[in-house]
């Protein structure tokens, strides 16, 4: 997992490139939701990218795809900033 911060802006992208599965989904979801809340409080955004298909399905099952903007890759995630 990699975190890229946009310079001088409260925006971040979490890339899951190379991550295939996580056994601690609940802990991961909790940390991402906490980070998202903090980013929004600062007027920013948190985006996710490079999710493995298994992780994408897990996000859909928990309806997190409705909360987090999810992009296929890092370039797509930062393209419109």
N, C-alpha and C positions, 0 to 999 in steps of 0.2 A: 504494500500500500504506500502511495506517495501523496504528499500534500503540497500543492503549488499555490502560493499566495500571489495575487496580482499586486504589483507595486503601488503603494499609497492608497489602495482601495480595500474596503472590507469585503473582499471576495476571495473565495477559495474553491479549488477543485480537488476532490479526492479521487485519485486514480487507483483502480484495483488491478492494474495490469500485472499479470503474473500470479495473481491470487486465483486459486481454483475453487476452493471450498473453505468454509469456516465452520468449525464445530460449535462456536459460541455465538450463534446468530443473535440471541437476545442481548448479549453484552455489546455486540457490534452495533445493533440497532439503537440501543440506549446511548452509546457514545456519539453516534451520528446525529441523533435527535438533539442531544445536548449541544453539539457543535452548531447545528443548524439554528437552534434557538439563540445562541450567543451571536452568531453572524447576523441574524435578523434584528436583534436588539441593537446592533451597531450599524444598522442600515444596509447591511450587505447581503450577499448570497453565498450559498454553498451548493456546489454542483458535484455530481458523481459521474464517473466515466470508467470505461474498460471493465465492466462487470462481466464475469463469466456467466454463461447461460444458466447455470445452476443458481447463481446468486440473483440473477434477474428474476427467475421464477420465484425464489424466496421473497424478494421484494414485492412481487405481484401478490403473492399469497397473503402478505401482511399489509397490503395496500400502501406500502411506502413509496411506490412509484407515483402516487398521487401527491406526495409531500415533497419528494426530492426530484429536481430536474436530473434526468439520467441521459447521458450522451454516449455514443458508441466509442469515442476516443477523446483524447485531451484537446486536439485541435478543434474539434466540434464544440467542446465545452467552453472554450475561451474565445471562440470566433466572434461572437456579438458583444463582447465587453468593450 
